[in-house]
Amino acid sequence: MLPLTDCCYVLYDASYETKETKKEELILIHWSPDKAPIEQKMIYASSKSALKSKFTGIKHEWQVNAIEELLDQSELLSKLGTQVIAFESQKLV
């Protein structure tokens, strides 16, 4: 659903489990594809902090530049912490 040539922000409510507890945290994803115009990338990058300040409860940020990065959840899981044992009800191997 992400545009291949335009930037956008995604507010994602992640559900995961650590050894101690189940958690839900908001993640601000900054989608900035390589094919987006430079001017648009600059506008989105400079407005990110203002947008983030309007939403309370954002725990993490994740900048993604390609679909492959989005599909590889290892970077997102590293932002959530080393103790994650399940993500979106799926046990991690």
Buried (B, 14 or more C-beta within 10 A) or exposed (E): EEEEEBBBBBEEEBEBBBEEEEBEBBBBBBBBBEEBEEEBBEEBEEEBEEBBEEEEEBEBEBBBBBEEBBEEBEEBBEBBEEEBEEBEEEEEE
